[in-house]
């Protein structure tokens, strides 16, 4: 009887998948879905964070009687209404005709007891405009500088994740100054405000550097190096060298009881707030 032997040399060997290959083939679609979800979440977070960094408000700050409320009513209602020292925050939407956009402007009272309320609006602030009465700053420069110092300290103390709002110093009531052949009343107001504030802030910086407590800052604030007045140079304080960022200056004025001229593409005549409107347009 012949012994039968099967020829297995031509029989195909069965394909065997390793556990790792099988696992990878199953997890690949799941990993792709998870990656897509992660990318969407990161994009949404970045957009939200970018939006929160920008802010959508402009804060008007400054000492009492500087003219903040008059500026706000003129911007919002195209008419300067008689005002008195405010004891509560006012806010209004200001239309910007050239860009067809709007900005929310917040007027914070300048009374010493409540002037720090500006910090409540910093998280939503795109910029801060510090209003100075150019006609009286010569005699109350120290008080104005104290208020501005508190604001500059708050701006430089913001966390790194929060972009610092732009800082504008408004030399207001420049119409009360008389211009000369070499300089307009607006430029004279700017020069006066800049010079006096730099001098007074340098006094505060020198006092603080010598270890003396600075009025207007708490004990915790006093522990900082110069309390928000750090400059890149070794000389006297200058706005151009302030480490907190660029500081812009403009001169403004309003006429109580008169309708304001709204600057549009068809109407190029300028009024006392034209420089401020142009700044707001660029900001928007």
C-alpha positions in Angstrom: 0.0 0.0 0.0 1.5 3.3 -1.1 2.0 5.8 1.6 0.3 9.1 0.7 2.3 12.3 1.5 0.8 15.6 0.9 2.8 18.1 -1.0 2.7 21.2 1.0 5.4 23.1 -0.8 2.9 25.0 -3.0 0.2 25.7 -0.4 0.0 29.4 0.4 0.8 30.3 4.0 -2.0 32.1 5.8 -1.4 35.9 6.5 -1.0 36.5 10.1 -1.4 40.1 11.5 0.5 41.0 14.5 -1.5 42.4 17.5 0.3 45.8 17.1 -0.7 46.2 13.4 -4.3 45.3 14.1 -4.4 47.8 17.0 -2.9 50.5 14.9 -5.4 50.0 12.1 -8.2 50.3 14.5 -6.8 53.4 16.4 -5.9 55.4 13.3 -9.4 56.7 12.5 -10.0 57.5 16.2 -6.7 59.4 16.4 -7.6 61.4 13.3 -10.9 62.4 14.9 -9.3 63.3 18.2 -6.6 65.4 16.4 -9.3 67.3 14.4 -11.3 68.0 17.6 -8.1 69.2 19.4 -7.2 71.5 16.5 -10.7 73.0 16.5 -10.5 73.5 20.3 -7.1 75.2 20.1 -8.2 77.5 17.3 -11.3 78.5 19.3 -9.2 79.2 22.4 -6.8 81.3 20.4 -9.6 83.4 18.8 -11.2 83.9 22.2 -7.9 84.8 23.9 -7.0 87.2 21.0 -10.4 88.8 21.3 -10.1 89.2 25.1 -6.6 90.7 24.7 -7.8 93.4 22.3 -10.7 94.7 24.4 -13.5 96.8 23.1 -13.6 99.9 25.4 -11.8 103.2 25.7 -11.5 104.5 29.3 -11.6 108.2 30.0 -9.7 108.9 33.2 -8.3 112.0 34.9 -8.8 114.3 37.8 -12.2 115.9 38.6 -13.1 118.9 36.4 -10.7 117.9 33.7 -13.5 117.8 31.1 -14.0 114.0 30.7 -17.8 114.0 30.7 -17.9 117.0 28.3 -15.7 115.1 25.9 -17.9 112.0 26.2 -21.2 113.8 25.6 -19.7 115.6 22.6 -18.4 112.4 21.1 -21.6 110.5 21.7 -24.3 113.1 21.1 -22.5 115.7 18.9 -23.4 118.4 21.4 -21.5 119.6 24.5 -23.9 119.7 27.5 -23.2 121.5 30.8 -21.7 119.1 33.2 -20.6 118.9 36.9 -18.2 116.7 38.7 -19.3 113.1 38.2 -19.6 110.6 41.1 -20.5 107.6 39.0 -19.2 106.0 35.9 -20.8 106.9 32.6 -20.6 105.0 29.3 -21.8 105.5 25.8 -21.3 104.1 22.3 -19.4 106.5 20.0 -20.0 106.2 16.3 -16.9 106.7 14.1 -18.3 107.9 10.7 -15.1 107.4 8.7 -14.7 103.7 9.5 -18.4 103.1 10.2 -17.5 101.4 13.5 -18.4 102.1 17.1 -16.4 102.1 20.3 -17.6 101.9 23.9 -16.2 104.9 25.8 -16.3 104.7 29.6 -16.0 107.9 31.7 -14.5 107.1 35.1 -15.0 109.8 37.9 -11.8 111.5 39.0 -12.7 112.0 42.7 -9.9 110.6 44.8 -12.2 108.1 46.6 -13.5 106.4 43.5 -11.0 107.2 40.8 -9.5 103.7 41.1 -12.7 102.3 39.5 -10.9 102.4 36.2 -9.2 99.1 37.1 -12.6 97.4 36.9 -12.7 98.2 33.2 -9.1 97.4 32.4 -9.9 93.8 31.3 -12.1 95.1 28.6 -10.0 98.2 27.7 -8.5 98.7 24.3 -7.0 102.0 25.3 -7.0 104.5 28.1 -7.2 108.3 27.6 -6.0 110.4 30.5 -7.6 113.8 30.3 -5.6 116.8 31.8 -6.9 120.4 32.1 -4.1 122.2 30.4 -5.2 125.6 31.8 -4.8 124.5 35.4 -2.0 121.9 35.3 0.6 124.4 36.3 -0.9 124.7 39.8 -2.1 121.2 40.4 0.5 119.2 38.5 1.4 117.1 41.6 -2.1 115.9 42.0 -2.5 115.1 38.3 0.8 113.2 38.3 -0.2 111.2 41.3 -3.4 110.1 39.5 -1.4 109.3 36.3 1.2 107.4 38.3 -1.5 105.1 39.7 -2.8 104.4 36.2 0.7 103.7 34.8 1.4 101.4 37.7 -1.8 99.5 36.9 -0.9 99.2 33.2 2.6 97.9 33.9 1.2 95.4 36.5 -1.1 93.6 34.0 -0.2 89.9 33.5 2.0 89.0 30.5 -1.0 87.2 28.9 -2.9 90.5 28.7 -1.7 93.1 26.1 -1.2 96.6 27.6 -3.9 99.1 26.5 -2.7 102.1 24.5 -2.1 105.2 26.6 -3.2 108.6 25.4 -2.7 111.9 27.3 -5.3 114.5 26.3 -4.2 118.1 26.9 -7.8 119.4 27.2 -9.2 123.0 27.2 -6.3 124.1 25.0 -8.7 126.8 23.7 -8.1 128.7 26.9 -4.4 129.1 26.0 -3.2 131.7 23.5 -1.2 130.5 20.6 1.8 132.2 19.2 3.2 132.7 15.8 5.5 129.7 16.2 3.0 127.3 17.9 -0.7 126.7 18.0 -2.7 126.7 21.2 -3.0 122.9 20.9 0.8 122.4 20.6 1.3 124.8 23.6 -1.1 122.8 25.7 0.6 119.5 24.8 4.1 121.0 25.6 2.9 122.4 28.9 1.2 119.1 30.0 4.1 117.0 28.9 6.7 119.1 30.6 4.9 119.5 33.9 3.9 115.8 34.1 7.4 114.6 33.3 8.8 116.9 36.0 6.3 115.7 38.6 6.6 112.1 37.8 10.4 112.3 38.0 10.0 113.7 41.5 7.8 110.7 42.4 10.3 108.4 40.8 13.3 109.9 42.7 11.4 109.8 46.0 10.5 106.2 45.5 14.0 105.2 44.4 15.3 106.7 47.6 13.1 104.3 49.6 10.4 106.8 50.6 6.8 105.6 50.3 5.0 107.3 47.4 1.6 108.8 48.0 -1.2 107.1 46.2 0.4 103.6 46.2 -0.2 101.0 48.9 2.4 99.0 50.8 2.3 96.2 48.4 2.7 98.5 45.4 5.6 100.2 47.1 7.6 97.0 46.9 7.9 97.3 43.1 11.0 98.9 41.7 9.8 102.3 40.7 6.0 101.7 40.8 5.3 101.8 37.1 7.7 104.6 36.2 10.5 102.5 34.8 12.4 104.1 31.9 15.0 102.7 29.4 17.5 105.4 30.1 19.3 106.4 33.3 18.3 110.0 33.2 15.1 111.8 34.3 11.7 110.4 33.5 10.6 110.9 29.9 7.4 109.6 28.3 9.4 108.7 25.2 11.5 106.3 27.3 8.7 104.8 29.4 9.0 101.0 29.5 5.2 100.6 29.7 4.8 101.4 26.0 4.3 104.3 23.7 2.5 107.4 25.1 0.6 109.6 22.6 -0.3 113.3 23.2 -3.1 115.3 21.6 -4.8 118.7 22.4 -8.5 119.1 22.6 -11.3 121.5 23.5 -15.1 121.8 23.5 -17.6 124.6 23.4 -20.4 124.1 26.0 -23.8 124.5 24.4 -22.7 124.3 20.8 -23.2 121.5 18.5 -20.1 119.6 17.5 -18.9 119.3 13.9 -18.8 115.6 13.0 -15.9 115.0 10.7 -16.9 112.8 7.7 -15.6 112.2 4.3 -17.9 114.9 2.9 -17.3 117.4 5.7 -13.6 118.1 6.3 -14.0 121.0 8.7 -12.3 120.3 12.1 -13.4 121.1 15.6 -11.8 120.8 19.0 -12.1 117.0 19.2 -10.9 116.3 15.6 -7.5 114.9 16.9 -9.3 112.7 19.4 -11.7 111.4 16.7 -8.8 110.6 14.4 -7.0 108.7 17.2 -10.2 106.7 17.9 -10.5 105.9 14.2 -7.0 104.5 14.1 -7.7 102.6 17.3 -10.9 101.0 15.9 
